Every structure is written in structure tokens, then in C-alpha cells.
């Protein structure tokens, strides 16, 4: 388990997370932010986690659902009114 540096600008400062020991790829956050038992189940059968994309992504701060365990490749944009929903927080 690792912790994101305090100076992180993506609102993830000091969040615990896991990364692959072989390739060092980010796997999953290890906290309850974005996790809700009522979220749709991923392919693993567990509730998905909602999280925002970074500010430099195709849809900046766009909300999406991912596997809360990072065990499957679930990635589903969270949509409303036909468009991907974005967070309303300022960067």
C-alpha cells in the first residue's frame, strides 16, 4: 500500500492506494471515497467506484465508474442528459 504525496493537485493528496509490484501501475485507491454499495456491479460482482478523471483528460473532471478492486477492466462514463457528468469543483 502507498500514499499519494501531499502536494498532489488532483484532489488525491494523502489518499492510500495500491500499485502493481511488477510494473508499478496504479491499481486502486484504498479508501471509501467514491464507493457506494448501490453503484452498479462490475464484472467481478462488486459495487463499482465512481471517480473523476484528471483535469488533463479528454473530459476533464468527467465522472466514471471503475472496478473498486481493480480486478477487472470496467470503465463506464457516468452520463446524464446524454453527456458525461463532470464534477462541479474548481481545479
C-alpha positions in Angstrom: 0.0 0.0 0.0 1.2 3.5 -0.8 0.1 7.1 -0.1 -0.2 9.9 -2.7 2.1 12.8 -2.0 0.7 15.8 -0.1 1.4 18.2 -3.0 -0.9 16.3 -5.4 -3.1 18.7 -7.4 -5.8 16.2 -8.4 -7.5 16.3 -5.0 -6.0 13.0 -4.1 -3.3 14.2 -1.6 -2.5 11.6 1.0 -5.0 9.0 -0.3 -3.9 5.4 0.2 -3.6 3.3 -2.9 -2.3 0.1 -4.4 0.0 -0.3 -7.3 1.3 -3.3 -9.2 4.6 -4.6 -7.7 5.8 -5.7 -11.1 5.1 -2.7 -13.4 4.3 -0.1 -10.7 1.0 0.8 -12.5 -1.7 2.4 -10.3 -4.3 -0.3 -9.4 -6.9 1.2 -7.0 -7.5 3.7 -4.2 -7.7 2.0 -0.8 -10.4 4.2 0.8 -14.1 4.6 0.7 -14.2 7.8 -1.5 -16.5 7.1 -4.5 -17.5 3.7 -3.2 -21.3 3.1 -2.7 -22.9 -0.3 -2.3 -25.8 0.9 -4.5 -23.4 1.5 -7.5 -23.7 -0.9 -10.5 -21.8 -4.1 -10.1 -18.7 -4.6 -12.1 -17.7 -7.8 -13.9 -16.2 -9.1 -10.6 -19.6 -8.8 -8.9 -18.7 -6.0 -6.5 -20.1 -2.4 -6.5 -18.1 -0.1 -8.7 -16.3 3.1 -7.6 -17.2 6.5 -9.0 -14.3 8.8 -9.6 -13.5 11.9 -11.6 -10.9 12.0 -14.4 -8.0 14.3 -14.1 -8.1 17.8 -15.3 -6.0 17.0 -18.4 -8.2 14.1 -19.7 -10.5 14.1 -22.7 -13.4 15.0 -20.5 -11.8 17.0 -17.7 -13.1 16.0 -14.3 -15.6 13.7 -16.0 -17.1 11.1 -13.7 -16.8 7.5 -14.5 -17.2 4.1 -12.8 -14.4 1.6 -12.3 -13.9 -1.7 -10.6 -13.4 -0.9 -6.9 -10.9 -3.7 -6.7 -9.1 -3.0 -10.0 -9.6 -6.7 -10.7 -11.5 -6.2 -14.0 -11.3 -3.6 -16.8 -14.6 -1.8 -16.0 -14.6 1.8 -17.2 -18.0 3.3 -17.7 -18.6 7.1 -18.2 -21.3 8.3 -15.8 -23.8 10.1 -18.0 -26.8 12.3 -17.6 -28.8 14.0 -20.3 -26.7 12.2 -22.9 -23.4 13.7 -21.8 -20.7 12.6 -19.3 -21.3 14.3 -16.0 -18.4 16.4 -14.6 -17.7 17.4 -11.1 -18.6 21.0 -10.3 -15.4 21.6 -8.1 -12.9 24.1 -9.4 -9.4 23.0 -10.2 
